[in-house]
Amino acid sequence: MLAVTIFLVVTGSRRWWQLVGVDAIVCLYAWARTVHNGPAVWISLLLVLACTTVDYLWRDWTRQSRFVQYGLLLLTGAAAVMLNHAMLVNESFTVVPGFWLRQWLGLLILGVVALEYSTTLINALENTRELARNARVDGLTQLNNFNTFNEALVQHFTEYEEHKQGYSVFELDVDWFKRINDTYGHLAGNRVLATVARGLSNCTAGAPWPAKAYRLGGEEFGVIMDVALNPHQAAAAAEHFKHRVEAMRFNSVDPQLKITVSIGQANVHDSHYSFNDATSRRTATSTGPSKVDVTAS
């Protein structure tokens, strides 16, 4: 049981100090439990430490093959059995016939059950995390999606009610996006949206205030800034977004393609009764031209 536990902990470790912790526990166990101190104990202890090091260094590779995992488990288990036997019995590693076979068979059965159960739990956890991420992140643009946008607005509005912490909301709409799809196809339109999303993400990352970009659906994006902007600041931020988008180039679609965006902005006020009031009463802060400049490729 101890050998299987050591193997599972080490192969599941992601930090070097976790390996050091396991090895320290093994050394303390050997020091506290040793009845007969001799060369056999030290040789066995070194073998156990060598096996844990190999298990840690090869953990990513071993996960790709059950047979490799079982092989390393048997090696680690054999070293642990040798150590336990050397600590408690004042004799060499030569024991009664069938001793090692019984030990290895027991270790193999216990190890297979533990490894399969552990693998099942890890896979289930990874699938759950992936599902949770997909529920919050837009697959095309990798921005947080509309549901996350609404959750953030609810949280910001609650903080405003409790602490008067203001915030600003921007909504951006790519102008005449349908014409891009009609001219270049929907796959090209997706690449345009992905490029716009990366640009907005970079803009918010470099903003003077905490800000985050979202994809609201279709060609619509949102940005929440954790500060209430005055009209001059709001206009400056909108112009920055607008110029950043207009400067984008889409060489994989058409080097001559340029797009513009229409932008609305709103701050939260005491007159608002819910988070929806701020976004529903947003005003146009910056708009693009009446049509997008596209040419057939």
Secondary structure, DSSP 4 states (H G I P E B T S, - for coil): -HHHHHHHHHHT--SHHHHHHHHHHHHHHHHHH-SS-SHHHHHHHHHHHHHHHHHHHTHHHHTT-HHHHHHHHHHHHHHHHHHHHHHH-SS-S--STTHHHHHHHHHHHHHHHHHHHHHHHHHHHHHHHHHHHHHHB-TTT-SB-HHHHHHHHHHHHHHHHHH----EEEEEEETTHHHHHHHH-HHHHHHHHHHHHHHHHHHHHT-SS-EEEEEEETTEEEEEESSPPPHHHHHHHHHHHHHHHHT--BTTTBTT-B--EEEEEEE--TT--SHHHHHHT-EEEE---SS-B----
